Amino acid sequence: MQDMPYASVDYYSQQFHAYDLTIKKEHVTQAEKRHTNDEIEGVLVLAGTGQVIVNGQTHMITAGSLLLLMPYHIHQLIPETELEIYRFTFSLGLFLLNTTTRKEYATALKNVADFFPLVKLNARDEQEVRQLCQVILRETQQQGASELLNLGFISLLTYVFQKAQVFAIRQKKLPPYELLKYLHLHYQQPLTLKKVAQQFELSTEAVQQKLITLSGANFAENLNRVRIRNARALMPFEELSLNQIGKLCGYQSEAAFYQAFKQQVGTTPGAYRQPVIKNFKTTRIDAWEVYLYIQENFAQPLTLKKAAQELNLTTKQIQNLLLTTFDARFQELLLWTRLYYAKNLLLSLKQPVKHISQMVGFQDVAVFTKKFKQQYGTTPKQYAKEHFKPDPAE
């Protein structure tokens, strides 16, 4: 786990919510002010045309454009015609929960770092992201935030962004912003002011001045805030000892990690970690890996045996993991996921029940109708008739 890239969050903020996701639908009619976000900010363009300026680079955006912006991306949306967008933000903790157990994590985020943070989605991927945005908005308004749903959304978002990166435009090097980004991407290394200055062929004084101008903090302050915030995000992962977390975040000794942590947070790593683990509902990341697999593949003809082969686990291991973490077996969780998405598709799409059943993985509409009624106490057709409300903005 060397050079695990920086992912998100404002290292100067005192407010840190590890698994938060917010989403809202907006209509942008005037140019925004240049800004950064405390966490990862995403924008999906639904309609309209305009421009986005990121770290001084300008690119056109149209329906289907997807932006994933890190805090070192100073950006601005400028509409040419009214832009209809979904804007969402999510935290480093949520991103780590989705990706730290995946082999592609380091490679994927390094690819994000090398490319301009804008891609163009194909029609199918755009529709999937759009529909899930609608679902999250509705669920948040009706029942409050769902950690499971948020995790599924980040999984889908990461997947479609990586897939579309082949169409991304490579970002030109902009030294002032590259300095800050370099710390975010290489904080695990034994960085020094002198080494960073040599990397960019600048004097140490120039590096300090540029960082202070950009962030209001010097080299050491920036580096420690990056490292400690990532350490806080790793605290729920019980498989990692405090010593391992410190080393993963770039501290060469346990004493240096403890000293920096207490200075930044006001308490020791051990004292900080106890309530974090106590409040952390999931105890096995492998169980979340299975759940993510179901989220990504529930519309396919999925079986426990196939899942076991894909995830390199035994069927018994999968069942035990899911029972321990979710109190449900594989088929129960798969059925719940399919019905859950079907319910929300019935509310957002005016489509025949047969079509909805196929979209969520049922081959037989009669079986779908029976299972739906058992779960929600009414047939899909009756449910859609009673609850369907067209989106007034569409």
NORPEWO-V420467 format. One record per residue. N is the residue number from 0. PSI is psi in degrees with one decimal (NA if undefined). Layout:
N|PSI, N|PSI
This chain:
0|51.0, 1|146.2, 2|42.6, 3|115.5, 4|151.1, 5|143.6, 6|-43.4, 7|-171.0, 8|150.6, 9|116.3, 10|-4.4, 11|-13.1, 12|143.8, 13|-12.9, 14|120.3, 15|113.0, 16|107.4, 17|-29.9, 18|26.3, 19|148.1, 20|130.1, 21|147.7, 22|140.9, 23|154.0, 24|133.0, 25|157.1, 26|112.8, 27|115.0, 28|-14.6, 29|155.6, 30|133.0, 31|161.6, 32|151.6, 33|133.1, 34|166.3, 35|167.3, 36|151.5, 37|-28.3, 38|-166.4, 39|128.2, 40|129.4, 41|147.3, 42|124.3, 43|120.4, 44|122.5, 45|-35.6, 46|157.9, 47|175.0, 48|156.5, 49|-161.4, 50|154.4, 51|133.2, 52|120.3, 53|118.3, 54|39.5, 55|-8.9, 56|138.2, 57|134.4, 58|150.5, 59|146.3, 60|141.0, 61|-178.8, 62|130.5, 63|-8.0, 64|135.6, 65|124.9, 66|135.5, 67|107.4, 68|127.3, 69|166.5, 70|-17.2, 71|3.9, 72|100.1, 73|119.7, 74|166.4, 75|129.3, 76|132.8, 77|105.3, 78|142.1, 79|-45.6, 80|168.1, 81|127.1, 82|123.0, 83|122.0, 84|157.1, 85|128.9, 86|128.2, 87|148.5, 88|144.2, 89|159.0, 90|165.7, 91|-41.0, 92|-43.0, 93|-39.4, 94|-41.5, 95|-41.1, 96|-32.8, 97|-29.0, 98|-18.4, 99|-21.6, 100|3.1, 101|136.9, 102|-27.3, 103|-1.0, 104|-58.2, 105|-44.0, 106|-41.8, 107|-47.0, 108|-29.1, 109|-35.3, 110|-41.5, 111|-40.1, 112|-32.4, 113|-19.0, 114|154.7, 115|136.8, 116|42.7, 117|130.1, 118|163.0, 119|117.8, 120|148.2, 121|169.0, 122|-40.1, 123|-46.8, 124|-39.2, 125|-43.9, 126|-39.5, 127|-44.4, 128|-41.7, 129|-45.8, 130|-40.5, 131|-32.5, 132|-43.6, 133|-42.1, 134|-46.3, 135|-42.2, 136|-47.2, 137|-44.3, 138|-38.9, 139|-40.6, 140|-35.8, 141|-40.7, 142|-4.5, 143|173.8, 144|145.2, 145|116.6, 146|-38.4, 147|-45.6, 148|-40.6, 149|-42.1, 150|-41.5, 151|-37.6, 152|-45.1, 153|-37.1, 154|-48.1, 155|-43.3, 156|-45.8, 157|-42.4, 158|-49.6, 159|-31.4, 160|-45.5, 161|-40.8, 162|-35.0, 163|-3.1, 164|-20.0, 165|-17.6, 166|-0.5, 167|156.5, 168|128.6, 169|136.1, 170|133.4, 171|149.7, 172|128.0, 173|95.5, 174|-43.8, 175|-42.1, 176|-29.7, 177|-31.8, 178|-50.5, 179|-41.1, 180|-36.0, 181|-41.3, 182|-40.0, 183|-33.4, 184|-20.3, 185|22.3, 186|-18.9, 187|-20.5, 188|160.0, 189|71.2, 190|145.1, 191|160.9, 192|-41.3, 193|-42.7, 194|-41.3, 195|-40.1, 196|-42.3, 197|-38.3, 198|-37.7, 199|7.7, 200|46.5, 201|163.9, 202|158.4, 203|-35.2, 204|-40.5, 205|-39.4, 206|-47.7, 207|-46.0, 208|-42.3, 209|-40.8, 210|-40.8, 211|-39.9, 212|-40.5, 213|-41.9, 214|-12.5, 215|6.9, 216|154.1, 217|-175.9, 218|-52.8, 219|-40.7, 220|-44.6, 221|-46.9, 222|-43.5, 223|-38.6, 224|-38.6, 225|-49.0, 226|-44.6, 227|-37.7, 228|-39.3, 229|-36.5, 230|-41.6, 231|-37.9, 232|-25.0, 233|-8.1, 234|-35.9, 235|-15.1, 236|94.0, 237|-20.0, 238|-20.1, 239|129.4, 240|164.6, 241|-36.8, 242|-41.7, 243|-41.2, 244|-44.8, 245|-44.9, 246|-40.0, 247|-30.6, 248|9.8, 249|3.5, 250|129.1, 251|-17.6, 252|154.6, 253|-35.7, 254|-41.3, 255|-39.5, 256|-47.7, 257|-43.0, 258|-46.3, 259|-39.1, 260|-46.9, 261|-35.9, 262|-39.8, 263|-42.4, 264|-25.3, 265|4.1, 266|169.5, 267|158.4, 268|-39.8, 269|-43.7, 270|-36.1, 271|-36.2, 272|-32.7, 273|-54.3, 274|-26.4, 275|-48.0, 276|-39.1, 277|-39.2, 278|-6.5, 279|114.7, 280|-31.0, 281|130.6, 282|-15.1, 283|116.6, 284|-29.8, 285|-35.0, 286|-39.0, 287|-33.1, 288|-42.2, 289|-44.2, 290|-41.9, 291|-38.8, 292|-42.3, 293|-43.3, 294|-39.9, 295|-21.1, 296|9.2, 297|-23.9, 298|-9.1, 299|165.8, 300|80.6, 301|139.5, 302|160.4, 303|-40.8, 304|-42.9, 305|-41.8, 306|-41.7, 307|-41.6, 308|-43.4, 309|-34.8, 310|1.2, 311|42.4, 312|163.5, 313|159.9, 314|-35.4, 315|-41.5, 316|-43.1, 317|-47.2, 318|-43.1, 319|-41.6, 320|-45.9, 321|-37.8, 322|-40.3, 323|-42.3, 324|-41.3, 325|-4.3, 326|40.7, 327|147.7, 328|171.2, 329|-51.8, 330|-33.8, 331|-42.8, 332|-37.8, 333|-44.9, 334|-45.1, 335|-44.1, 336|-44.9, 337|-44.8, 338|-36.2, 339|-47.5, 340|-36.4, 341|-43.2, 342|-44.9, 343|-31.3, 344|-35.5, 345|-30.8, 346|-22.3, 347|-18.8, 348|129.9, 349|78.2, 350|154.4, 351|149.9, 352|-39.5, 353|-41.3, 354|-42.6, 355|-43.0, 356|-39.2, 357|-36.6, 358|-30.7, 359|9.3, 360|5.7, 361|129.2, 362|-22.1, 363|116.7, 364|-28.5, 365|-41.5, 366|-42.5, 367|-47.9, 368|-41.9, 369|-47.9, 370|-38.9, 371|-43.4, 372|-38.4, 373|-37.4, 374|-43.9, 375|-0.5, 376|10.3, 377|162.3, 378|158.9, 379|-41.0, 380|-44.0, 381|-40.0, 382|-45.5, 383|-39.7, 384|-38.3, 385|-29.8, 386|-14.5, 387|126.5, 388|114.2, 389|144.4, 390|115.2, 391|-19.2, 392|-4.8, 393|NA
